[in-house]
Amino acid sequence: MIVRHFGVIVLVCALALGLHACGGGGGGGSDNGQSGSPGSNTPPRTGTGGASTSTPAPPALTPTATLTPVRPGGSSDDILNALKNAAPGSTVVVAPGTYSALTIHGSDLQGPVTLLADTTNSSESAGAVTISARDATQRSTAAAITLDGVSGLTIDGIVAQGGTQEAILVLNSTDATIRNCLARTSQGDGVFVQSSDGTVLFDNLTYKNLGAGIRVYGSHNVQVVNNTIYGNRGIGIFIGTASDPSGGVFVENNIINNNLGVGFDVEAGNDAPGDYNLNTDGYAGDASAGAHDTAADPRFVSGGTDFHLAAQLDDCTGGSPAINAGDPATAVDFIAALQQRSTQVDNTLDCVGSGCCFNLLPSPTPVVVELQPGEVDLGYHYPAPPPTPTPKPRTPAKTKTPTRTPTRTPTP
């Protein structure tokens, strides 16, 4: 088991409030020379579980929770202390800022909790809440975020940056969820999942890592849904190895583009069906194109810096081929979460269902015709900015009516 310790001591402030509905290491196979697994002390892997042909049910994405804020100026120690004190089912919200590398062990948690980035009035792509593997002395740890032996932990909306082996490591854990996160600029993989059954990788952006974008070893019933994997120097999504296979890894609605390695590689003995993916980088091993896959240019606004999709020419056609291209049977919890986010530069929310795609036939009499039901957009969705509050009308101050002094009639 990999055990890594980090710590920087500064002030912490915690407050209990009410909240409703919030919100690798080494390679293998043909990954451009990347081989092995995270850390030199990793024990032999022992996979558990069996292959599954059905899609695992996604976790609830909007739990009612208790809010425990980590205030600006805190450190990863403050985040960890807040997690240790968090009751099962609660949410620890981290204020915008940059924090040192974070390692969470199963013994640190009282039960399933959510670690949520506060992106209010902030741009997630600009790193509203960043956990960096590189400290103030420029020393870099193996991973920015490490989950080791945890169960039911959700990481939501955080930028994990750097790492000598991966940006995010999920190790020996069960039912962990990484969602709405950025994993970037590590010297290894963006996200590495090892011996961690039931992991959900949903709506993440993993880019500019030196290894694979996403790597899964010895893990079963893993969901890889609506991620954008871009510009990594290794394989886009790698499922292996033959000696420690993974089963029931479900891969859909992802954008895999501009990686130096092959886009989707499934080693022999692994079960990882995929469909409704946009993959311009090809397939290897036992991976093959799904019936609804496409290899078209996703047409990012600016690949590598801005992953919004080119706008449609009308309500449902033109623009990026990733728009309205998702699986019509995408899990309802995933759809509900994506409908609160956007792939468009104007922050238009992703529209799914009836009434999304229509056109106007001008003559002889203008008629609105629905083209098709809207489907979820592929890839990573940006957080929509909070609505601008409507200013309350100011009530003018009441003007007092002056009391008139009666005129006295002089006595004759």
N, C-alpha and C positions, 0 to 999 in steps of 0.2 A: 504494500500500500504506500502510495506517495503521500508524504506529510511535509508541508511547507509552511513556515511561520513568517508572518510579516507584522509590523506594528509601528505606528507613529502616534504619540500621545498628544492630544489637544483637547479642548473643551467639548462637551456634549450636552445637548438639551433634549429631553424627551417629554412628551406630553400625550396623554390619552384623549382622543377625540372620537367622534362618530363619523363613519364613512359609509356611503351606499354606492355600490357598483363602481369600483375604480377601474378606472380604465375600462496537429497534435503532435502534437508530439510527433513522433517519428512516423514514417510512412509504411509502405508496404506495396507490393505489386509494382506498378510501373510509374510511380509518382516522381519522375525526374530525379531519381537518386535519393529521395527521402525514404528512410526506412526505420523500422523499429517502433518504439512506443515512448510515451513521455517519461523522461527521467531514466537514469541508469539503474535504479533500484526497483523497477516495476517487476512484481512477481509474475510467474506464468499465468496467463489468462485462462479462466475457466468459464465458458459461456453457460447460461442457464436458459431454460424455457425452450420452446419449439417454434417452428415456423407457423405463421398464421396467414390464412388467405383472406381474412376479413379486415376491414379498416377498424382499428381500435377507436373507441369513443374518445373524443377530445375531453380534456378537463374543463370544468366550469371556468369561464374566462372572466366572469364578473361577480366574484363573491362579495357578500356583505362582510365588512371587516372593521377592525379597530385600527385606527391610524396612529402610528408612532413616528413622528418626524425626526430626521437627523438634520440639524441646522447647518447653515453655511459655515465653512471654516472647520468642519469636522474631518476626521480621518477614517481610514478603513477600520481602525479599532472601534470607533464610535458606531459604525455600521454594524460590526460584529456584536458589540454589546447590546445594541438595540434588538438584533435578531435573537440573542440569547434570552432577552427579557420579553420577547413577543409571545403572546398566547397563541395556541393553535388557531388557524383561520384568520389571523390578523395580518395587517399590511404595514411594513416599515417603508416610509417615504423618505427618499434622500434628496436634500436640497441641491440645486445646481452648483457645480464646482468640480474640481479634479481631486481624486482620492487615490491613495496608494493601493497596491495589489491586495486582493481580498481572497482568503481561503476560508471555506465554511465546511466544517466536519459535521457528521450526523449528531455527535454529542453536543453541538452548539445549539441545537434546535429543540424546542419543546413539542413540536409537531409541524404540520404543513403551514408555511407562511409565504407571503409574497414580498419581494424586495422591489420596490417601484421607484423609478426615477421621476422626480417632479419636473416635468417639461413645460409647465405653465408659463406662457409668454416667452418661451425659449424655442430655439431651433434644434431638433434632435440631431440633425446632420452636423451641426456645429459643435456637438458635444456638450449638451446641457449638463449631463451627469457623466463624467468620464472616470473610469477606474483604469489606471495606467500601471503597466508592469515595470515602468522605469521610475525610480524614486528621485528625490532631490539631488542625490549625489551621482545621478546618471547610471546607477547600477540597475540591471534589469533582471527580474525574476522569471521563472519558467512560464508562468501564465498570469494574465491580469486578474482573471476570476477562476478559482478552482472550487468545484463542488466535490467533496470526497465523503462517500458513505451517507449522503443525505437522502431523505425521502419526502416527496411532495413539495419541494421548494420551487418557487417560481421567481425567475429574474425577468424584470419587465422594463424595457425602455432605456437600458444602460449602454453606454459606449465602453467596450472592453478593448483596450489599445495596447499593442506591443506584446512582449513575451518571447523568451528564447525558444519556446517549443509550441505554444499555442496562445491565442487570445483568451479563449474560454475552454476549460477542461471540465467534463462531466465524467467522474470516475466512481465506479462501484456504488452507484446511486440508483434509486428507483423513482419513477414517476416525477422526474424533474422536468420543468418547462422553461425554455429560453425563448422569449417572445419580444418582438418590437425592439430588438437590440442591434447594435453595430459591433462587429468583430473585425478588427483591421490591424494591418501593419505589424503582424507578428513575424518572427523568424521561422515559424512552422505553420501549423494549421490555423484557420480562423476559429472553428469549433471542432473539438475532438470529443467524441462520446465513446467510452470504453466500459464494458461490463455494466451497463446501466439500462435495464429494461424499462420500457414505458416512457422513455424520454420524448418530449415534444419540442421540435425546433420549428417555430411558427413566426412568420413575418419578420425575419431577420435579414440584415444586409451584411454579408461577409465579403470583404474585398481587400486587395493589395496585401495579401499574406504570401509568405514565401513557400508555403506548403499547399495543402488542399484547402478549399473553401470550407467544406464539411467532410469529416471523416467519422465513420462508425465502425467499431470493432466489437464483436462478441456481445451484441445487445439486441434484444428482441422487442417486437411491437413498438418500434420507433416511428414517429411521424415527422416527415420533412416536408413542410407545407408552406407555400407562399414566401419562399426566401429568394433573395437576389444574390447570386454568387458571381462576382465580377473581378476580373483582372488579377486573379491569384496565379502564382508561378507554378503551382502544381495542378492536380486534378480538381475539377469543380466539386463533384460529390463522389466520394470514394467509399464503397461498402466492402469490407474485407475483414479478416483474411480467411484463406482456406482452412487454416489450422484452428481458427477461433471464429466460426461463422456467426452471422447475424440472421435472424429470421423475422419475417413479417415487417420489414422496413418499408414504409409506404411513402412514396415520393411523388408529389403532384403540385401543380400550380407554381412551379419555380421558374425563375429566369436564370439561365446559366450562359454567361457570355464573356468572351474575351479572356478566358483563362489559357495559360500556356500549355497546360496538360489537357487531356481529353475531358469532355464535359461531365460524363457520367460513367463510372467504372464499377462494375459489380464482379468481385472475384468468384471463382468457382466454389460452389457449396453454399453460397449466400442467397437468401431469398429477399429481393428488393424490387417489387413491381413498381413501375412508374408510368404516369400518363399526364396529359395536359401540361407538359413542361415546354418552355421555349429554350431550346438547347442549340446554340450555334457551334459548339465545340466537339460534338460527336460522342460516340459510345465505344466502350471497350469491355472485354471479358464477357460476362453473361448479361450485360445491360443491352437493351435494345430500345429503339424508339417506340413510344406508346402510340396507339392508334390516333390520338389527338395531339401528339407532339408537333412542334414546328421548329424550323431552323432559321426563321426570319430575323432580321435585325430588330432588336427591341426598340430602337430609336429613343434612347435616353436623351434627356435635354442636354446633358454634358457627361458622357461616360467617364467615370472615375471621380467626379466631383458632385454631380447632380443627377440623381437616379429617378427623377420624375419622368413620366412618359410623355412623348409627343402627343399633343391634343388631337382629338378627333376632328374630322372635317364637318361632321354633323353629330347627331346624338349617339350614333352607334357604329359609324363606319369611318375609315381613314385613320390617320394618326398611327400610333404604335399598334402592332399586331398583338401586343400583350393585353390590350384593353378588351374587356368582355370576352376573354378567352379561357376562363377558368372552368373547372369541372362543374356542371350543373348540379351534381350530387355532393358538392363540398359540404362538410359537416356544418350544421346550422350555427353552432357556436363560433366557428371560424368566420362564417359569413357575417354574423352579427358584429364581431369585432372589427372586421375590415370595413364595414359600412360606416364606422365612426372615424375612418382614416382616409387618406387620399393618395392617389398616384399623380395628381395633376398640379401644375404650378399655381393654378388659381385656387387650390385647396378645395375643389369640388369633391364632395364625399363620393366614394365608390357606390354606384347605384346597381342594385341587384333585384331582379324580378320584373313584374309588369310595370309599364309606364316609363322605363328607362330609355328605350330605343325607339324613337319615332321620327317620322319625316313629314314634311308638308308638301302635298301635291297641289301646285298652284292653279291649274286650269282644268276644265272651265270654271269649276267652283272649288275654292281651296278646301282640301280635306286632309285631316291629320290621320296618318296611317302608322300603326305600330309595326316596326320592322321585325322585332323579335324580343323575347324577354332579355333583360340585361343579366349578364353573368359576372362573377367576381373577376377583377383584374388580376393578372399574374404578378408575382414578385412582391417585393417589399413595398409597404404603404407607409407614407409619412404621417406623423400625427397632425391632425387638423388643429389650427390655432383655436383657442377658446373664443366664444362669441363676444363681440364687443358689447359691453353692458349698455343698455339704453338709459341715458341720463334721466333722472326723475325731474319732471317739470317743477320749476320753482314756484312756490306759492307767494304771490306778492304780499308784502307786509300790509296789514290792515291799517288804513288811515282813520285816525279817530276824528269823528265829527266834533268840531269845537262847540263847546256849550256857550250859547249866546247869553250874555248878561242882559236881562230885561231893562228897558229904559224906564226910569222912574219919572213919573209925572209930578212936577213940583206942586206943593200945596199952596193955593192962593192965599 
